[in-house]
Amino acid sequence: MGVTPDAPMDSSPADTFTASRWTQGNFLFPTRLVISPQRVSRIKSRFFGSNEESIAMSKVASVHISTGVFWAEIRIESTGGTDPITSHGHRKADAQRIRDLIETYQAQSRV
């Protein structure tokens, strides 16, 4: 749970947000959202390998945050109409930070 700075191969800044292990489906392998200026990625590890989804930052259409008592669910939709990236079990502050990062990176790319 929390934020971990990550250094991807293209050496651009990226932030990793890890879901809480206390939420359903995240006990052994918590979901990670990696936000970089180029893309938004959802990484779900498994016993053998991992499942990764990503949307290019220029293709992100909207970010929906649904908050509960303790945790938040984040849904990131693309302009292409494909399945959105959904992740639950993040802290509310992390969900807001994810949204703010996406909005900042999109504004920077328009300039």
ABEGO torsion letter per residue (X at the ends): XEBBBBBBAAGBBBBBBBBBAABBGAAABBBBBBBBAABBBBBBBBABEBBBBBBBAAABABBBBBBBAABBBBBBBBAAGBBBBBBBGBBAAAAAAAAAAAAAAAAAAAX
